[in-house]
Amino acid sequence: MTLIKKLKHKLRIPQAWQSRKLSLYSICSLFLATLLSLAVAEAGSPVKLAISVDNNSVKTGEQSTLEVQLLDPDNLLANSSKSWDLSVEVTSPNGEVTIHPVVMESGQNTTNFSFPVNEVGIWMVVVKDKELLDAAVMLKAIEPSSVRNGESGGTLSIETILGAKLGILPQVELRIVPQRKLLADGKDSATVYGLLSGDSAHANNDIKLRLISSDGVMQPAEVLIPKGEFSGTTQLVSEHPGKIVVEFLGAAPNVELVGEEQLSVIFGAPITKIEIKASPPEISLLEEAELVVRLMGGDGVPLETDEARDVLLTIEQGGGLLGAHEFIIAAGSAEGRTTFSPTKVGEVILAAASPNLVSVQVPLSVTWPIALLIASALGGLVGGLLAFAMEKDAKWWRSTIGLVTGFVLYWAVIFLGLDAFAGSIAINPLSAFVISVMGGWLGTKVFSPLLKRLGLST
């Protein structure tokens, strides 16, 4: 008899309780699985790109492989339901730029990219997309023959060792990437590099660079260039929009700074997406919908922009006219508005796009104006019947003429415009009835002023 069976025998656990235990276990498992599925379902949408590298140092003649990632506002990997045609810009040490297309397939959040390294020095790699915030990384290429093993397992160049023996100070320069406006959300970070200059420069000993920033938080507080390496980094984040200056204070041991002592980076409003809404979401063929485009933060709250932003509107499906295909959301505002007028019934899909924000869509249903057509027909008939009853020697078909002329007058009011029936007043069954009654009463007399209005009569 096994230990478990012995315990069951001694404790005499009822069979019903054993089944209840199994049921509770199943419920707990189901609950945990549900929580896990919800966590996956609530993962954020892609907002920005990132580049991950195993080693910032690469030898010439080799392929450098980087991992491109899709991230949400919280810097977590974000799956996407569509594919992304990314652009990777590789800048060589001599300033030559090559552009490579990279595709992130639907359902993926990472993809690899490789390029040949054929020149000694600093390489910069930037990955871009028109709807996402770009990312950048810096790599150091060295000649394989100029490296030998250091005491701590790192790699030291012959020139570095000789320079240290002669008391020559290592040269260091500061750089910041990516070179774009960052989100002031405390999460979107600028990478501050401390780079040793020279074609094959590596640290002979650990070098600590002391930096200070005018705002924000740097983590870690110092930039460490480990022995045998060519660079060190720190991440700068901020929750306050504006310009932040990073200044070099000194180093231990001492170094010679090459280039600027101060670098700056701009943080802006943490706008991570746009929203488009149609009001009302269902209209008739004779109505007009108002389109509202809002700039949103990661928490779904509208945010005022700190700079003017271009918005492009397109009709992805259906037919109609936009009040404006492009407009600008002014600085200090969180939204922009325009109108949509349908030209046929059915489902309409409208899309809004703005640079470095993922485009969004909104559906809009366009229906036949049944109530208005019925009201217009009744009004035209009533007007025609009144004219038939009041006019001397009027024929019976006068009421039928009123049906036509009543609708013609109502159409003219809607599409040619009359100040007295401006806006939503005309798009009303009662107004449709009254206007059509007048058209039915006037009969063919409505055509003369309308033809003149259209320029078809003298």
Phi and psi in degrees as a GROMACS rama.xvg file:
@    title "Ramachandran Plot"
@    xaxis  label "Phi"
@    yaxis  label "Psi"
@TYPE xy
-71.9016  167.789  THR-2
-62.065  -41.4506  LEU-3
-65.1854  -42.4513  ILE-4
-64.9047  -37.4461  LYS-5
-62.3709  -43.4351  LYS-6
-62.9215  -42.9284  LEU-7
-62.2458  -39.1332  LYS-8
-66.9295  -43.3943  HIS-9
-70.2508  -43.881  LYS-10
-78.1522  -15.9076  LEU-11
49.9049  54.7036  ARG-12
-67.8611  122.699  ILE-13
-59.9518  146.716  PRO-14
-62.2555  -35.4637  GLN-15
-64.246  -38.822  ALA-16
-68.9492  -36.2728  TRP-17
-61.5457  -40.8639  GLN-18
-65.9235  -38.5022  SER-19
-65.6551  -38.3117  ARG-20
-61.2797  -42.5365  LYS-21
-63.9086  -38.1004  LEU-22
-66.3887  -42.2754  SER-23
-63.4044  -39.0695  LEU-24
-62.5089  -42.0637  TYR-25
-64.5551  -40.5279  SER-26
-63.896  -44.1026  ILE-27
-63.1054  -40.9949  CYS-28
-63.452  -42.4452  SER-29
-64.4383  -39.3023  LEU-30
-63.4871  -43.8849  PHE-31
-66.0233  -39.9953  LEU-32
-63.9737  -37.4376  ALA-33
-65.2795  -43.9587  THR-34
-59.9757  -41.1648  LEU-35
-64.9209  -41.6343  LEU-36
-66.1828  -37.1878  SER-37
-65.5464  -39.8102  LEU-38
-62.2638  -39.5965  ALA-39
-68.7501  -40.5775  VAL-40
-65.8936  -30.323  ALA-41
-91.5566  9.34941  GLU-42
-60.3016  142.313  ALA-43
-67.741  159.9  GLY-44
-80.9142  157.468  SER-45
-61.2213  135.02  PRO-46
-126.412  -35.8154  VAL-47
-146.185  169.745  LYS-48
-106.394  159.48  LEU-49
-145.391  156.124  ALA-50
-124.304  128.549  ILE-51
-116.513  133.498  SER-52
-130.326  144.951  VAL-53
-75.2041  -34.0883  ASP-54
-148.69  130.094  ASN-55
-78.9144  -4.93429  ASN-56
-110.753  134.964  SER-57
-141.414  149.276  VAL-58
-92.3698  144.814  LYS-59
-63.7729  149.064  THR-60
88.6847  -3.19841  GLY-61
-109.381  169.72  GLU-62
-96.1785  131.48  GLN-63
-95.9511  126.151  SER-64
-112.266  128.588  THR-65
-124.498  153.916  LEU-66
-107.053  121.547  GLU-67
-94.0801  133.407  VAL-68
-125.354  149.029  GLN-69
-98.4506  127.721  LEU-70
-122.64  151.734  LEU-71
-92.2636  -178.779  ASP-72
-59.4313  -23.245  PRO-73
-92.6956  13.6101  ASP-74
65.5946  26.3752  ASN-75
-100.456  149.3  LEU-76
-59.8407  132.498  LEU-77
-123.868  120.816  ALA-78
-75.266  154.501  ASN-79
-130.777  146.786  SER-80
-88.2235  2.5872  SER-81
-133.951  162.647  LYS-82
-86.8577  155.291  SER-83
-123.141  127.916  TRP-84
-94.5798  94.2466  ASP-85
-88.9131  159.534  LEU-86
-123.292  126.092  SER-87
-110.6  119.454  VAL-88
-101.59  121.725  GLU-89
-111.339  118.977  VAL-90
-106.106  119.389  THR-91
-79.5246  169.075  SER-92
-58.5825  -27.2137  PRO-93
-88.3665  5.88285  ASN-94
91.7749  -1.01485  GLY-95
-73.4393  132.082  GLU-96
-110.298  128.129  VAL-97
-119.266  140.968  THR-98
-113.359  130.662  ILE-99
-123.831  129.132  HIS-100
-78.8347  139.007  PRO-101
-134.982  134.454  VAL-102
-108.231  127.903  VAL-103
-101.054  110.057  MET-104
-69.7099  157.797  GLU-105
-59.0338  135.21  SER-106
88.4565  -10.0209  GLY-107
-95.5549  157.681  GLN-108
-128.052  -1.03807  ASN-109
-142.245  151.298  THR-110
-153.774  154.544  THR-111
-101.125  151.109  ASN-112
-140.217  135.839  PHE-113
-128.724  148.646  SER-114
-147.566  151.122  PHE-115
-77.7657  138.365  PRO-116
-104.767  113.668  VAL-117
-126.215  13.4235  ASN-118
-146.003  138.841  GLU-119
-75.1048  139.678  VAL-120
130.852  -163.641  GLY-121
-89.8615  126.289  ILE-122
-109.017  140.19  TRP-123
-119.264  132.018  MET-124
-118.78  126.226  VAL-125
-125.056  129.88  VAL-126
-109.621  132.904  VAL-127
-133.325  157.147  LYS-128
-155.151  146.081  ASP-129
-67.799  -18.1299  LYS-130
-105.809  -7.87522  GLU-131
-122.378  156.736  LEU-132
-76.358  134.351  LEU-133
-79.1573  166.574  ASP-134
-134.643  158.359  ALA-135
-147.205  155.864  ALA-136
-148.435  154.574  VAL-137
-116.684  139.563  MET-138
-125.909  151.86  LEU-139
-114.086  122.687  LYS-140
-102.477  133.485  ALA-141
-130.911  159.385  ILE-142
-77.7877  132.104  GLU-143
-60.184  -33.174  PRO-144
-73.92  -14.0063  SER-145
-95.8317  14.247  SER-146
-121.129  141.257  VAL-147
-139.884  161.171  ARG-148
-68.1184  137.23  ASN-149
-89.8324  174.693  GLY-150
-65.1191  -31.0116  GLU-151
-97.0938  12.1074  SER-152
93.5459  -8.07503  GLY-153
-80.1366  -175.299  GLY-154
-116.043  129.257  THR-155
-121.64  133.213  LEU-156
-78.4504  156.097  SER-157
-62.907  -40.9436  ILE-158
-61.8892  -36.9113  GLU-159
-66.2322  -43.3456  THR-160
-64.6731  -43.4066  ILE-161
-64.9313  -40.5736  LEU-162
-62.2166  -39.679  GLY-163
-65.2359  -38.944  ALA-164
-68.421  -30.0977  LYS-165
-86.84  -1.50428  LEU-166
76.2921  22.1273  GLY-167
-81.9788  128.401  ILE-168
-70.2438  136.584  LEU-169
-66.3968  143.916  PRO-170
-96.2448  134.199  GLN-171
-130.2  140.216  VAL-172
-126.896  153.639  GLU-173
-106.437  140.969  LEU-174
-142.824  154.021  ARG-175
-128.112  132.671  ILE-176
-136.488  155.188  VAL-177
-76.8711  159.775  PRO-178
-93.9452  65.7627  GLN-179
-143.864  170.81  ARG-180
-74.3391  127.987  LYS-181
-95.4602  162.162  LEU-182
-83.0082  128.929  LEU-183
-85.4426  64.0635  ALA-184
-118.361  6.35146  ASP-185
76.5098  6.09719  GLY-186
-127.656  -38.9192  LYS-187
-73.309  118.49  ASP-188
-115.637  147.306  SER-189
-97.9147  136.646  ALA-190
-95.3836  119.792  THR-191
-97.3878  117.765  VAL-192
-98.4048  137.663  TYR-193
-107.259  112.9  GLY-194
-115.403  130.498  LEU-195
-77.0363  130.004  LEU-196
-82.9404  164.641  SER-197
105.972  149.001  GLY-198
-62.1002  -32.9827  ASP-199
-133.614  32.6808  SER-200
-73.5385  131.537  ALA-201
-138.542  153.953  HIS-202
-72.2305  130.925  ALA-203
-76.6798  -28.6478  ASN-204
-142.565  168.346  ASN-205
-58.3583  133.999  ASP-206
-121.383  126.668  ILE-207
-109.04  121.921  LYS-208
-99.3381  126.912  LEU-209
-94.9875  120.714  ARG-210
-123.279  156.841  LEU-211
-138.252  143.432  ILE-212
-117.185  146.772  SER-213
-71.33  -17.691  SER-214
-162.227  174.665  ASP-215
78.4161  -170.915  GLY-216
-129.528  131.685  VAL-217
-106.663  129.715  MET-218
-134.921  115.608  GLN-219
-74.2866  168.326  PRO-220
-69.1696  -28.107  ALA-221
-118.229  153.912  GLU-222
-96.6532  118.449  VAL-223
-103.3  122.03  LEU-224
-101.562  104.051  ILE-225
-67.2467  157.718  PRO-226
-58.129  132.823  LYS-227
87.0463  -6.95277  GLY-228
-104.384  169.411  GLU-229
-110.363  -8.85209  PHE-230
-152.571  163.481  SER-231
-142.966  159.064  GLY-232
-137.99  160.775  THR-233
-142.025  155.841  THR-234
-107.319  131.042  GLN-235
-112.077  125.277  LEU-236
-127.814  161.28  VAL-237
-152.212  153.829  SER-238
-112.73  10.3287  GLU-239
-125.001  119.501  HIS-240
-61.3209  144.915  PRO-241
139.082  -177.611  GLY-242
-88.6681  132.426  LYS-243
-118.365  131.512  ILE-244
-104.597  129.281  VAL-245
-106.117  124.843  VAL-246
-120.996  140.894  GLU-247
-85.2052  126.342  PHE-248
-102.76  -30.3385  LEU-249
161.051  -176.198  GLY-250
-149.592  157.643  ALA-251
-135.324  117.57  ALA-252
-66.2392  175.183  PRO-253
-66.5739  146.931  ASN-254
-134.326  166.467  VAL-255
-102.013  119.691  GLU-256
-80.66  128.171  LEU-257
-106.582  129.263  VAL-258
92.2744  -155.483  GLY-259
-74.9116  142.689  GLU-260
-82.1471  -20.2597  GLU-261
-125.114  136.434  GLN-262
-126.24  153.299  LEU-263
-127.706  153.924  SER-264
-142.482  145.195  VAL-265
-105.545  130.321  ILE-266
-109.634  137.123  PHE-267
-122.27  -178.809  GLY-268
-55.4407  133.791  ALA-269
-76.3228  61.2912  PRO-270
-86.6783  120.257  ILE-271
-116.53  -8.24747  THR-272
-161.884  166.179  LYS-273
-118.458  158.163  ILE-274
-131.353  137.323  GLU-275
-123.051  132.718  ILE-276
-131.056  143.038  LYS-277
-107.866  130.477  ALA-278
-129.559  117.922  SER-279
-76.7985  164.275  PRO-280
-75.6385  -10.4133  PRO-281
-136.037  126.326  GLU-282
-134.182  162.633  ILE-283
-90.5557  172.193  SER-284
-63.39  -20.9768  LEU-285
-95.6077  -3.18423  LEU-286
-99.5681  175.494  GLU-287
-131.312  137.524  GLU-288
-105.547  143.583  ALA-289
-93.3965  131.2  GLU-290
-104.764  127.294  LEU-291
-118.266  122.06  VAL-292
-109.855  122.821  VAL-293
-118.532  146.529  ARG-294
-92.5869  130.977  LEU-295
-124.534  153.065  MET-296
-91.1378  179.318  GLY-297
-63.5658  -24.0557  GLY-298
-91.4184  8.40073  ASP-299
80.5049  14.4136  GLY-300
-99.9308  132.879  VAL-301
-58.3324  138.639  PRO-302
-126.489  135.771  LEU-303
-72.7088  136.584  GLU-304
-82.7505  148.453  THR-305
-95.0572  1.74798  ASP-306
-150.173  154.977  GLU-307
-62.482  136.988  ALA-308
-124.436  132.705  ARG-309
-81.478  140.176  ASP-310
-126.383  131.634  VAL-311
-114.569  127.751  LEU-312
-110.177  139.675  LEU-313
-138.076  154.605  THR-314
-100.339  105.982  ILE-315
-79.9054  -29.4839  GLU-316
-151.069  145.232  GLN-317
92.4738  -176.306  GLY-318
-129.621  145.486  GLY-319
167.97  -177.299  GLY-320
-124.735  133.545  LEU-321
-93.7433  140.191  LEU-322
-61.7353  -32.2123  GLY-323
-155.643  130.059  ALA-324
-79.5523  -25.8481  HIS-325
-137.08  142.115  GLU-326
-153.472  171.109  PHE-327
-116.632  131.274  ILE-328
-88.2016  113.318  ILE-329
-69.9401  154.933  ALA-330
-58.4478  136.975  ALA-331
89.8867  -0.777252  GLY-332
-118.834  156.989  SER-333
-112.171  -3.28386  ALA-334
-151.933  162.754  GLU-335
-138.589  155.992  GLY-336
-134.433  149.674  ARG-337
-154.988  -171.97  THR-338
-126.697  161.433  THR-339
-133.069  128.101  PHE-340
-116.686  121.08  SER-341
-76.1792  154.247  PRO-342
-119.37  -7.49017  THR-343
-156.595  159.465  LYS-344
-80.6754  160.853  VAL-345
126.784  -171.972  GLY-346
-83.6898  129.591  GLU-347
-114.663  137.723  VAL-348
-121.107  121.611  ILE-349
-110.033  142.687  LEU-350
-125.581  145.552  ALA-351
-125.361  138.131  ALA-352
-138.355  147.662  ALA-353
-146.814  145.447  SER-354
-53.5574  134.402  PRO-355
64.8459  21.5287  ASN-356
-131.552  138.903  LEU-357
-66.8665  129.014  VAL-358
-65.4009  150.562  SER-359
-130.065  162.358  VAL-360
-129.993  157.774  GLN-361
-140.652  134.766  VAL-362
-85.6912  150.773  PRO-363
-142.485  128.573  LEU-364
-98.8816  128.509  SER-365
-114.166  123.758  VAL-366
-117.892  165.412  THR-367
-69.4567  140.435  TRP-368
-80.7959  65.4291  PRO-369
-57.1752  -48.4695  ILE-370
-61.9345  -40.8736  ALA-371
-69.4194  -38.6289  LEU-372
-66.0627  -40.3488  LEU-373
-65.0275  -43.7398  ILE-374
-62.6867  -39.5175  ALA-375
-66.7168  -42.7042  SER-376
-62.513  -44.1626  ALA-377
-63.9866  -41.6953  LEU-378
-62.8926  -42.6989  GLY-379
-62.7643  -41.3207  GLY-380
-64.6744  -43.2858  LEU-381
-62.4757  -45.3099  VAL-382
-60.7627  -42.3462  GLY-383
-65.296  -40.2167  GLY-384
-64.5693  -39.9278  LEU-385
-62.5342  -43.7784  LEU-386
-64.3337  -39.3085  ALA-387
-62.6067  -37.5781  PHE-388
-76.0711  -30.5246  ALA-389
-94.9692  -30.9226  MET-390
-81.1031  139.376  GLU-391
-75.8911  136.885  LYS-392
62.3769  22.2574  ASP-393
-70.4199  142.652  ALA-394
-92.5137  164.291  LYS-395
-64.2386  -30.2999  TRP-396
-73.8792  0.0526947  TRP-397
-59.5657  -35.8752  ARG-398
-67.4498  -35.1477  SER-399
-67.537  -39.09  THR-400
-61.2408  -38.3201  ILE-401
-61.6952  -33.5891  GLY-402
-60.3436  -42.6967  LEU-403
-73.3417  -49.7816  VAL-404
-69.1347  -28.0209  THR-405
-63.9999  -42.9817  GLY-406
-67.9894  -39.0516  PHE-407
-60.1552  -44.5355  VAL-408
-64.9153  -40.0936  LEU-409
-64.822  -41.9426  TYR-410
-59.1204  -42.3657  TRP-411
-64.0679  -38.9355  ALA-412
-63.9315  -40.9991  VAL-413
-71.3878  -48.7764  ILE-414
-99.283  -24.0987  PHE-415
-95.0884  -24.8039  LEU-416
83.5695  129.056  GLY-417
-133.034  129.484  LEU-418
-55.6372  -34.5749  ASP-419
-67.4248  -22.2726  ALA-420
-121.102  37.8674  PHE-421
-72.6459  157.536  ALA-422
66.7244  -138.934  GLY-423
-79.0859  -5.35728  SER-424
-62.2369  -42.8656  ILE-425
-72.4775  -29.6561  ALA-426
-86.0019  66.2894  ILE-427
-151.708  131.004  ASN-428
-55.4989  -38.0218  PRO-429
-66.8412  -42.2848  LEU-430
-64.3344  -40.7354  SER-431
-59.1617  -40.4522  ALA-432
-65.8626  -47.8364  PHE-433
-65.1447  -46.6451  VAL-434
-61.5228  -42.0636  ILE-435
-69.3241  -31.6732  SER-436
-59.914  -44.1807  VAL-437
-63.9054  -41.1389  MET-438
-65.4059  -38.9335  GLY-439
-66.3355  -36.7664  GLY-440
-67.2512  -42.9415  TRP-441
-71.2434  -29.6905  LEU-442
66.4176  -139.324  GLY-443
-68.2564  -6.49905  THR-444
-67.1343  -18.3711  LYS-445
-70.6651  -20.6174  VAL-446
-72.7804  -36.2793  PHE-447
-59.1929  -53.8331  SER-448
-66.354  -30.6312  PRO-449
-70.667  -41.7217  LEU-450
-63.3  -37.4809  LEU-451
-67.2263  -38.6904  LYS-452
-64.5506  -33.8765  ARG-453
-85.4427  -4.57624  LEU-454
77.7159  22.0707  GLY-455
-102.094  2.5434  LEU-456
-143.894  149.271  SER-457
